[in-house]
Amino acid sequence: MTTHNIPRVERPEGYKHPFLEAAMGRPTPRPPVWIMRQAGRYLADYRRVRKTFPNFLEFCRTPDAVAEVTVQPVDQVGVDAAILFSDILVLLPPMGLNLEFVEGEGPVVHNPLRDAATIAALPGGNVGDDINVDLSYVFEGIRRTQANLQGYVPLIGFAGGPFTVASYMVEGGSSKELAKLKGLMYADPAAYHMLLSKLANLTASYLIEQARQGANALTIMDSWAGYLGPRDYREFAQPYTQRIVKAVKAAFPEIPVIHYANGAPSLLSDFVGLGADVVGLDWRVELDDAFKAHPHQVFQGNLDPSYLTAPIEKIRARVAEMKQVVGNRPHVWNLGHGIMPHISPDHARAFVDAVHGD
Amino acid sequence: MTTHNIPRVERPEGYKHPFLEAAMGRPTPRPPVWIMRQAGRYLADYRRVRKTFPNFLEFCRTPDAVAEVTVQPVDQVGVDAAILFSDILVLLPPMGLNLEFVEGEGPVVHNPLRDAATIAALPGGNVGDDINVDLSYVFEGIRRTQANLQGYVPLIGFAGGPFTVASYMVEGGSSKELAKLKGLMYADPAAYHMLLSKLANLTASYLIEQARQGANALTIMDSWAGYLGPRDYREFAQPYTQRIVKAVKAAFPEIPVIHYANGAPSLLSDFVGLGADVVGLDWRVELDDAFKAHPHQVFQGNLDPSYLTAPIEKIRARVAEMKQVVGNRPHVWNLGHGIMPHISPDHARAFVDAVHGD
């Protein structure tokens, strides 16, 4: 708790959360907004909690800390949904990969996948395979967050898209070109497809368990899908993301599924084809172009995250222009990518307030 | 000269270079191909020359070395055009910026632009301003390269797009998000526009001088344009690139101008609107989509550079499929982005041979 907290308004009996309503394509009295990476370094209280952990994975594995930072932006920035503080790479250690987050460098996988034999040995190939026991700290984090939220706003769970998660497993970390992953894809497609299939199976079961444990919505972050051209995306990534969406929707039809990818404007219609309830847009797509091309799809986004460096009156003016474009369409407001660490919380708050019309 | 050199075929009197013909939209008996970054680290002879210089800028400033490495891929890989070995940032020192290429890190600008006063003090604001005297080493490199080429293939000169060059001047180096440049753009648009206007003026005069000194074609590399959404691109980048294209075409109507940007599929029709003779595509756009949307535009590209890691027979098969799509259309073959340092020259050669049908 800090002095900055926005007082929580009481929710009347039968209150319908604008975020869940808009995500399912239903009209809302007030537009909902959340911010990718909203539980993050731009908040002083996040940095305070982060400092108490020797490394990032330890932080992710501590349910009380997770529950604390997940709720911070709800009370300090006024967003309409919380998103569980975690990482798309938490699947790697239970799959046998030696993952480390190196300060100032990012994720490093010390035993990256290099051949078909190693991929064949991974779990995920059989019906019923899951790694959920090893991820029980995530589910405990969900339960404790819900105890903090008390139904005030919905909680979003998430996982990475199989193509994106595979990139870290094969490259051994972040990569500018994904040349090793694409090398596997082009040179040994059978091994590549085996890896993606296993990731799709495990991810589906992981997301379904998040919903069972209390997540109210689920996001698939396929951050690097935009490294693929449309033809390769359809062959090498889309079928696996689609398998996940289908499995989750079959298990929990009323839980909205959001798909997000960065830097992939030429894949927009392929993303719409995934069957997710909401398709996230980065700022490279104009909202009205997306609306015209796909009149029945709910979208999320898409203010350029750099816009939050502008003076507050400019942020307000830009949101007002975007509101003209959105009109009465159900829409989930967000940035086009994650909020940057150097952004002032006041500017994040100004964005949220402008969306709300406050 | 190495033992790998492909013997030069004699050019008959009045020979029409397929690269120049296709670039101007005229049919060619054999499809032309060149490779972005073809004079680069994947060639052992390039690495041999590079090692003799203490730093990258010194290398760029030595006309004999430039002429040598520029011609290497013509004789070793068989490409149909040479592109002058240089860098888009050579404009920075004559403009008063302290540029250094730091080994393993890339370009660093030690006195990045931060305010309107510094931008106002830069050259480029008046008619006739140029920095060509300080860039005489580039023109000498063009003359010596032409002496090596002896008319065997055309020579491409190039410069960076104003938005991309400005990004290094403001960020102080490479950047993942261009947050400082966008900060200037959104917070102080007048200063931003002054900078871009100056860069457009100086770049136009620089490219025109390259043509006067013997360049047979010119490329504008606006590598980071894809960081902008369409609306921002039209307001903050396109007018300046357009000014350059117009000035160059007015001075040299018969010299083809190629525009290239990476990762910007949502800006394709804006690039077509620039009036360049050739629009470069990265691999995120399917050729047939581009052809259908813009039937009268000549395009360049666009094999995924990672595809050169695949076995040679797969490269051949992929090019054969692409040839079905290109048909008899004038087209400039290339990768969708620069060739990567770890690619085998044999695979580069296989790509070129496959395009030629050899």
Interface residues (C-beta under 8 A of the other chain):
Chain A: E177 L178 A179 K182 G183 Y186 A187 G226 L228 G229 P230 R231 D232 G263 A264 P265 S266 W283 R284 V285 E286 D289 D304 P305 S306 Y307 T309 A310 P311 K314 G336 M340 H342
Chain B: E177 L178 A179 K182 G183 Y186 A187 G226 L228 G229 P230 R231 D232 G263 A264 P265 S266 W283 R284 V285 E286 D289 D304 P305 S306 Y307 T309 A310 P311 K314 G336 M340 H342
